[in-house]
Amino acid sequence: MHCPFCRHTDSRVMDSRTSDDGAHIRRRRQCPDCGRRFTTVETAGLTVIKRSGASEPFSRAKVLAGVRKACQGRPVSEDDLALLAQRVEEGVRVAGNAEVDAHDVGMAILGPLRELDEVAYLRFASVYQAFESLEDFEAAITLLRAERSAAARP
């Protein structure tokens, strides 16, 4: 790590702390040459592998955009969407892989989205689970109803 003040090529770590969500590490460093202190923030990279084989960095904004489309016209707030995107990112990172398939990101969205709004869930699932007929929608709705009635039983 280069010193931002004198450009010396080395520094000593004085203190390390993880963020509350565990995604970042904050390090307090000191330059052995000029003696000045500075802070660095390290983030573990997460790469998404697309169907085409191309890779790109994980983007919470892309998750938000896709979910926002599914929630269009539904009573879902921007705060709800932001929390969902955070849950999805945390869920994908928990797997501990530096690379994740784009389809797996889509599947990770389904659980939290189902809890947030069932209609938006069906819209999103129709794309990620490749619904091809009315029977696919009926099966998904039947499953949602069965889960709801099972959860309502004391």
N, C-alpha and C positions, 0 to 999 in steps of 0.2 A: 504494500500500500504506500503510494507516494504521499509525502507531506504536502498539503495544499499551500503551505506558506513558502517553504524553501525547496520543494521538489526532491528532497532526499528520498532515496528508494526504500527506506526501511522505517518501521514504526513499532512501538511496543504497546501491546494491549494492556490498559490499566484496569478496565472494568468491562464486563459483558453482562447484558440483561436481555431476556427474551420479552417480546411484547405480550400483551394479555391474550391475544389469539394464537400465539406461538408461531406465527408466520414470519416474524422478523427478529433479527438479533441486533441490538444496539451495542456498539463497542466504543468505548472511550479510549483513545489512543494518544500517545505522546511521541514526538519526534526526538530521536536521540541526538540529532544534529543541532536543531535550533531550540529544542526544549518546549515548543508550543504544543498545546493539546487540541485535539479535534475529535469529532464524532463521526462514525460511519454506521450505516444501517445496511445489514445484509438480508437479502430475501432469497429464499430457495426458488429457483425457476421451475415453472410447470409448463410443459409443452403439450399442445394438442395435435394429434395426428389425424388429419382429415381423410375422408374416403379416397381422395385422389392420391394419397401418399404424402402430400405436402404437410409440413409442420409449421405451426405458428405458436406464439406465446398464448397461454390461457388469458382470456379477457372476460372479466366480470361484466363489462359493458355489453359484450355479445350475448351473454346469458340473459341480461336484463332486456335487451332488444327482442330476443326470441320470446321470452315470457310475456313481455309487454304486448306483443301481437296476440298471443293466446288470450290475454286478459282484456283485450279491447272491448269496451262496452260493459264490462263487469265491475261490480263494486269492490275494486281492489285499489288500495292506495299505493303511492310511490314508495312509502316507507315499508309496506308489506313486500313489495317487489325487491327492494334493496336487501331486506332481511333474507328473503328467499335466495337471492344471488349469493349472499354471504354464506348461507347454509350449504349451498351447492359447492362453492369453492372449498369450504372446510371439509365437506364430505369427500371431494375428489383428492384433496391433499392428504387426508387421513390414510388413504391407501398406501402412501409412501413412495409412489412411483414418480419419476421425473417426467415421464411421458404417459399420456392417457389418450385413448381413442375418442374421437369426437362423438361417436355413438354412445360411449359410456358417460360422457358429460350429459348428453340428452336424457339418458336413462336416470342419471342422478337428479335431474330436475323433476322427474315425474312424482316422486314421493312427497317432497315439500309442496309441489303445486297441487296435488290431490288434497292435501290438508288445507290449502289456502282457498281453492275454488274448484269445485268439481267440473263445472262447465269448461273452464279454462284447461283443466287437466285433460278432458276428452279432446279438446281441440289440439292440444300439444301431442297427446298420445297418438292421435290419428296420423300424425306425421312420423313420429319416432318409432312407432310400432307398425307402421306401414299398413294401416287399415285399408282394405280393398273393397269392402262391401258393407251393406247395412248390417249384416250379421256380425261383423267385427265390432261395430258400434253397440249393437244389442248385447253382445257378450260382455263388453266393457261396462255397460250400464248395469247389467245383471250382477256383475261382480261388485260394483260400487254399492248397489242396493243390499246385497248380501253382507258386505262388510259393515255397512251402516247399521243394519238390523242386529248383527252380532255385537256390535259395540254398544247398542242401546240396551241390550239385555243386561239385567243386574246380576 
